[in-house]
């Protein structure tokens, strides 16, 4: 009795539990269904409240951004690197040997043409000049007496001619002595900037000793090399622009001075020399500079770089027609610069090209124009 009653009680409990679970599932399902119905009614009510004009004006087509193909100034130019050279540059050496008595220049300071840079000891040379002056004076007096005596035929013509020769020899000896005295001073051959002093007072020097350097930097020459394919296009007078890492905010404008008459058979290049004004003496000799040689200036048709699509050997742009539909257009490109590219063939000025959204386009596809901008022509200089 007890076992059977226990079994009946357990079975009844299980049935109640199952019923409760089923009831919960039904309640949840009803809530989900009710929520779905309520959302549909809300959506329909909102759609009914929206004006018909608003619904009919919904945008269609691929969203894109356009830019006009425009003409802009362009420069055909080439890039090169070179080193600066002073317009005139020499190593200052004495013309004779001796001991340095004084140095009259300061490193990096300008000097005028003919300025004394170094003085050598000159005691012997001054004595030689004094001796030569005395000898010349003696020869002149002798010649004057002979001329007076010649009038009375006391002195023969041969004696007179000998005295004339001795006077000329004495004059030449004086000139030679004075020149040797002048050589004891080392002078600047032209106006310029002096370099480091390589000797000190008291040093013994000769005609192989470099005392300092002298550079004329009012104008700076730049020597660089170009490939032989450009030989016929580069000539004197062509503009150049130089920049140096030491002066990142400056640009130095100049022009080509001369072109070498030979092409290097090893490197297949030729040397070119340009000249750049340098009135403030900012550029030194021997500096590495970057050069831009401007070969020609012209007007070119340009579009933004984003408009150009390269696919294998094909290069094209997407053009928006009058009905705002996409048309694929094969193009030929010219020179590039940051942000824009020259179109040589396949496009006309004033046509609209797609610059954003080109990945999703196909021929004839409708376009939804989000905006238009210029061609990004930049500064008009191509690289």
C-alpha positions as CSV (number, residue, x, y, z in Angstrom):
1,X,0.0,0.0,0.0
2,X,2.7,2.4,1.0
3,X,4.8,1.7,-2.1
4,X,1.9,2.1,-4.5
5,X,0.8,5.3,-2.9
6,X,4.4,6.7,-3.1
7,X,4.5,5.9,-6.8
8,X,1.2,7.6,-7.4
9,X,2.3,10.7,-5.6
10,X,5.6,10.9,-7.6
11,X,3.8,10.5,-10.9
12,X,1.4,13.3,-10.1
13,X,4.2,15.7,-9.2
14,X,5.9,15.1,-12.5
15,X,2.8,15.8,-14.5
16,X,2.4,19.2,-12.7
17,X,6.0,20.1,-13.4
18,X,5.6,19.3,-17.1
19,X,2.4,21.3,-17.3
20,X,4.1,24.3,-15.8
21,X,6.9,24.1,-18.3
22,X,4.5,23.9,-21.3
23,X,2.5,26.8,-19.9
24,X,5.7,28.9,-19.7
25,X,6.7,28.1,-23.3
26,X,3.2,29.1,-24.5
27,X,3.4,32.4,-22.6
28,X,6.8,33.3,-24.1
29,X,5.7,32.3,-27.6
30,X,2.6,34.5,-27.2
31,X,4.7,37.4,-26.1
32,X,7.1,37.1,-29.1
33,X,4.2,36.9,-31.5
34,X,2.5,39.9,-29.9
35,X,5.7,41.9,-30.2
36,X,6.2,41.0,-33.8
37,X,2.6,42.0,-34.6
38,X,3.0,45.3,-32.7
39,X,6.3,46.1,-34.7
40,X,4.6,45.5,-38.0
41,X,1.7,47.8,-37.1
42,X,4.2,50.5,-36.0
43,X,6.1,50.2,-39.3
44,X,3.0,50.4,-41.4
45,X,1.7,53.4,-39.4
46,X,5.0,55.2,-39.8
47,X,5.1,54.5,-43.6
48,X,1.5,55.8,-43.9
49,X,2.5,59.0,-42.1
50,X,5.4,59.6,-44.5
51,X,4.5,61.9,-47.4
52,X,4.4,60.3,-50.8
53,X,6.8,62.9,-52.2
54,X,9.4,61.9,-49.7
55,X,9.1,58.2,-50.5
56,X,9.4,58.8,-54.3
57,X,12.6,61.0,-53.9
58,X,14.6,58.3,-52.3
59,X,18.1,58.3,-53.9
60,X,19.0,55.6,-56.4
61,X,22.3,54.7,-58.0
62,X,25.9,54.2,-56.9
63,X,27.1,57.0,-54.6
64,X,30.1,58.7,-56.1
65,X,32.2,61.9,-55.9
66,X,33.2,63.7,-59.1
67,X,35.9,66.0,-60.2
68,X,36.3,68.1,-63.4
69,X,39.1,67.4,-65.8
70,X,40.8,70.8,-66.2
71,X,43.8,72.3,-67.9
72,X,46.6,73.5,-65.6
73,X,50.2,74.7,-66.1
74,X,52.8,72.0,-66.1
75,X,56.6,71.9,-66.3
76,X,58.5,69.2,-68.1
77,X,61.5,68.8,-65.7
78,X,64.2,66.4,-64.7
79,X,65.8,65.8,-61.3
80,X,69.5,65.6,-60.6
81,X,72.1,65.9,-57.8
82,X,75.3,67.8,-57.8
83,X,78.0,69.6,-55.8
84,X,78.5,73.3,-55.4
85,X,81.6,75.0,-56.6
86,X,82.8,78.6,-56.0
87,X,82.8,80.8,-59.0
88,X,86.5,81.2,-58.5
89,X,88.5,79.2,-56.0
90,X,92.3,79.1,-55.3
91,X,94.7,77.7,-52.8
92,X,96.9,80.5,-51.5
93,X,100.6,79.8,-51.6
94,X,103.6,82.1,-51.3
95,X,105.8,82.8,-54.3
96,X,109.0,82.3,-52.4
97,X,110.2,80.6,-49.2
98,X,110.7,82.3,-45.9
99,X,109.4,82.6,-42.3
100,X,105.9,83.9,-41.6
101,X,106.0,87.1,-39.6
102,X,102.2,88.0,-39.5
103,X,98.8,86.6,-40.7
104,X,96.4,89.4,-41.6
105,X,93.2,87.5,-42.4
106,X,90.5,85.8,-40.3
107,X,88.9,82.6,-41.2
108,X,85.5,82.9,-43.0
109,X,85.8,86.7,-43.4
110,X,85.6,88.5,-46.7
111,X,88.8,90.2,-48.1
112,X,89.2,92.6,-51.0
113,X,91.3,92.0,-54.1
114,X,94.9,92.8,-53.4
115,X,94.6,92.6,-49.6
116,X,97.7,91.4,-47.7
117,X,97.0,87.9,-46.3
118,X,100.4,86.9,-45.0
119,X,103.7,88.8,-44.5
120,X,107.1,87.0,-44.7
121,X,110.4,88.1,-43.2
122,X,111.8,90.7,-45.7
123,X,115.1,92.1,-44.1
124,X,117.3,90.8,-46.8
125,X,115.0,91.9,-49.6
126,X,114.8,95.4,-48.2
127,X,118.6,95.5,-48.1
128,X,118.8,94.4,-51.7
129,X,116.4,97.1,-52.7
130,X,118.5,99.7,-51.0
131,X,121.6,98.4,-52.7
132,X,120.0,98.4,-56.1
133,X,118.7,102.0,-55.6
134,X,122.3,103.1,-54.7
135,X,123.7,101.3,-57.8
136,X,121.1,102.9,-60.0
137,X,121.8,106.3,-58.5
138,X,125.6,105.8,-59.2
139,X,124.9,104.7,-62.8
140,X,122.7,107.7,-63.4
141,X,125.3,110.2,-62.1
142,X,128.0,108.6,-64.2
143,X,125.7,108.8,-67.3
144,X,125.0,112.5,-66.6
145,X,128.7,113.4,-66.4
146,X,129.4,111.5,-69.6
147,X,126.7,113.4,-71.4
148,X,128.2,116.7,-70.3
149,X,131.7,115.7,-71.2
150,X,130.5,114.3,-74.6
151,X,129.7,117.9,-75.7
152,X,133.5,118.7,-75.4
153,X,134.5,115.4,-77.0
154,X,136.2,114.4,-73.7
155,X,134.2,111.1,-73.6
156,X,134.1,108.8,-76.6
157,X,130.8,107.6,-78.1
158,X,131.7,104.0,-77.0
159,X,132.2,105.1,-73.4
160,X,128.9,106.8,-73.4
161,X,127.1,103.8,-74.8
162,X,128.7,101.6,-72.1
163,X,127.4,104.0,-69.4
164,X,123.9,103.9,-70.9
165,X,123.9,100.1,-70.7
166,X,125.1,100.1,-67.1
167,X,122.4,102.5,-66.2
168,X,119.7,100.2,-67.7
169,X,121.2,97.2,-65.9
170,X,121.1,99.0,-62.6
171,X,117.4,99.9,-63.2
172,X,116.5,96.3,-64.0
173,X,118.3,95.2,-60.9
174,X,116.3,97.6,-58.8
175,X,113.0,96.4,-60.4
176,X,114.0,92.8,-59.6
177,X,114.8,93.7,-56.0
178,X,111.5,95.5,-55.6
179,X,109.6,92.6,-57.0
180,X,111.3,90.1,-54.6
181,X,110.4,92.5,-51.8
182,X,106.8,92.6,-52.9
183,X,106.8,88.7,-53.0
184,X,107.3,88.7,-49.3
185,X,103.7,89.7,-48.9
186,X,101.1,87.2,-50.0
187,X,98.0,89.1,-51.4
188,X,94.5,88.0,-52.4
189,X,94.2,87.7,-56.2
190,X,90.5,88.5,-56.1
191,X,87.8,89.4,-53.6
192,X,86.4,86.4,-51.7
193,X,86.0,84.5,-48.5
194,X,89.1,83.1,-46.8
195,X,89.2,79.5,-45.4
196,X,91.1,78.1,-42.5
197,X,94.6,79.2,-41.8
198,X,96.9,76.2,-42.3
199,X,100.0,77.9,-40.9
200,X,101.0,79.9,-37.9
201,X,103.3,82.9,-37.4
202,X,106.9,81.8,-37.3
203,X,106.4,78.8,-39.6
204,X,108.9,78.2,-42.4
205,X,107.0,78.0,-45.8
206,X,107.9,77.6,-49.4
207,X,106.1,77.9,-52.7
208,X,104.4,74.4,-52.1
209,X,102.9,75.4,-48.8
210,X,99.1,76.0,-48.7
211,X,98.5,79.0,-46.4
212,X,94.7,79.1,-46.9
213,X,92.0,78.9,-49.5
214,X,90.1,81.8,-51.1
215,X,86.6,81.4,-52.6
216,X,84.5,83.9,-54.6
217,X,81.0,82.9,-53.5
218,X,79.0,85.8,-54.8
219,X,77.8,83.3,-57.4
220,X,77.9,79.5,-56.9
221,X,78.4,77.0,-59.7
222,X,76.8,73.5,-59.5
223,X,78.2,70.6,-61.5
224,X,76.0,67.6,-62.2
225,X,75.5,64.8,-64.7
226,X,72.6,64.0,-67.0
227,X,71.9,61.0,-69.2
228,X,72.9,61.2,-72.8
229,X,69.2,61.0,-73.9
230,X,68.8,64.6,-72.8
231,X,71.8,66.0,-74.5
232,X,69.9,67.8,-77.2
233,X,67.4,69.3,-74.8
234,X,69.7,71.0,-72.4
235,X,71.4,74.2,-73.2
236,X,72.8,77.4,-71.6
237,X,70.0,79.5,-70.2
238,X,67.7,76.7,-69.1
239,X,66.2,77.5,-65.7
240,X,67.2,75.3,-62.7
241,X,66.1,75.3,-59.0
242,X,68.4,74.0,-56.3
243,X,67.6,72.9,-52.8
244,X,69.9,71.8,-49.9
245,X,69.2,69.8,-46.8
246,X,71.0,72.4,-44.7
247,X,68.5,75.0,-45.8
248,X,65.1,73.2,-46.1
249,X,63.1,76.4,-46.3
250,X,65.1,78.0,-49.1
251,X,65.1,77.5,-52.9
252,X,67.9,78.8,-55.1
253,X,67.0,79.8,-58.6
254,X,69.6,79.9,-61.3
255,X,70.3,78.8,-64.9
256,X,72.5,76.4,-66.8
257,X,75.9,78.1,-67.6
258,X,77.5,75.5,-69.9
259,X,77.2,72.0,-71.2
260,X,80.2,69.7,-71.7
261,X,81.1,68.9,-75.3
262,X,81.6,65.2,-74.6
263,X,79.6,62.3,-73.3
264,X,81.2,59.9,-70.9
265,X,81.4,56.5,-72.8
266,X,81.4,54.6,-69.5
267,X,78.4,56.1,-67.7
268,X,76.6,57.4,-70.9
269,X,76.2,60.8,-69.3
270,X,77.4,64.3,-69.8
271,X,78.4,67.0,-67.4
272,X,76.4,70.2,-66.9
273,X,77.3,73.3,-65.0
274,X,74.7,75.7,-63.6
275,X,75.2,79.1,-61.9
276,X,73.2,80.3,-58.9
277,X,73.3,83.8,-57.4
278,X,74.6,83.8,-53.8
279,X,74.7,87.4,-52.7
280,X,74.3,86.5,-49.0
281,X,77.1,83.9,-49.3
282,X,74.8,81.3,-47.8
283,X,75.8,78.4,-50.0
284,X,79.4,77.2,-49.5
285,X,81.6,75.3,-52.0
286,X,81.4,71.5,-51.9
287,X,77.8,71.2,-50.6
288,X,75.5,68.4,-52.0
289,X,72.4,69.9,-53.6
290,X,69.3,68.6,-55.3
291,X,68.5,70.2,-58.7
292,X,65.4,70.5,-60.8
293,X,66.0,71.4,-64.4
294,X,62.9,73.0,-66.1
295,X,63.0,71.9,-69.8
296,X,59.6,73.5,-70.8
297,X,56.4,74.9,-69.5
298,X,53.0,74.1,-71.0
299,X,49.2,73.7,-70.3
300,X,48.1,70.1,-69.7
301,X,44.8,68.3,-69.0
302,X,44.9,66.9,-65.5
303,X,42.6,64.8,-63.2
304,X,43.0,63.6,-59.6
305,X,45.1,60.4,-59.2
306,X,42.2,58.7,-57.5
307,X,40.2,58.8,-60.8
308,X,42.7,56.6,-62.6
309,X,42.2,52.8,-62.6
310,X,44.9,50.4,-63.8
311,X,43.9,47.0,-64.8
312,X,46.6,44.9,-66.4
313,X,47.9,46.9,-69.4
314,X,44.7,49.0,-69.5
315,X,44.4,52.4,-67.8
316,X,41.0,54.0,-67.7
317,X,38.7,56.5,-65.8
318,X,35.0,56.5,-65.2
319,X,33.2,59.5,-66.8
320,X,29.8,60.7,-65.7
321,X,27.6,61.6,-68.7
322,X,24.8,64.2,-68.8
323,X,22.3,61.7,-67.3
324,X,24.7,60.9,-64.5
325,X,25.5,57.4,-65.8
326,X,28.9,55.8,-65.7
327,X,31.0,55.4,-68.9
328,X,34.4,53.7,-68.9
329,X,37.0,55.6,-70.9
330,X,40.4,54.4,-71.9
331,X,43.1,57.1,-71.4
332,X,46.8,57.6,-71.9
333,X,48.7,59.3,-69.1
334,X,51.6,61.7,-69.0
335,X,53.6,63.1,-66.1
336,X,52.4,62.8,-62.5
337,X,52.7,64.9,-59.4
338,X,51.4,64.5,-55.9
339,X,47.6,64.4,-56.2
340,X,47.1,64.7,-59.9
341,X,48.1,63.2,-63.2
342,X,48.2,64.4,-66.8
343,X,45.9,62.8,-69.3
344,X,47.4,62.9,-72.8
345,X,44.6,61.1,-74.7
346,X,41.0,59.9,-74.1
347,X,39.5,62.8,-72.2
348,X,38.4,66.4,-72.8
349,X,38.5,69.4,-70.6
350,X,35.3,69.9,-68.6
351,X,34.3,66.3,-68.5
352,X,33.4,64.9,-65.0
353,X,35.4,61.9,-63.7
354,X,34.6,59.7,-60.8
355,X,37.1,60.0,-57.9
356,X,35.3,58.1,-55.1
357,X,33.3,54.9,-55.6
358,X,35.1,53.7,-58.7
359,X,35.3,50.1,-57.4
360,X,31.5,49.5,-57.6
361,X,30.9,50.9,-61.1
362,X,29.9,49.3,-64.4
363,X,29.1,50.8,-67.8
364,X,25.8,52.5,-67.9
365,X,25.3,52.3,-64.1
366,X,23.3,55.2,-62.6
367,X,25.2,57.5,-60.3
368,X,24.2,59.3,-57.2
369,X,26.5,62.3,-57.0
370,X,27.5,63.2,-53.5
371,X,29.7,66.1,-54.4
372,X,32.2,67.6,-56.9
373,X,35.6,69.1,-56.4
374,X,38.5,70.5,-58.5
375,X,41.1,68.4,-60.2
376,X,43.7,69.0,-57.5
377,X,46.2,70.5,-59.9
378,X,48.6,71.4,-57.1
379,X,51.4,73.8,-57.9
380,X,51.5,73.0,-61.6
381,X,54.9,71.3,-61.5
382,X,55.3,67.8,-62.6
383,X,57.9,65.2,-61.7
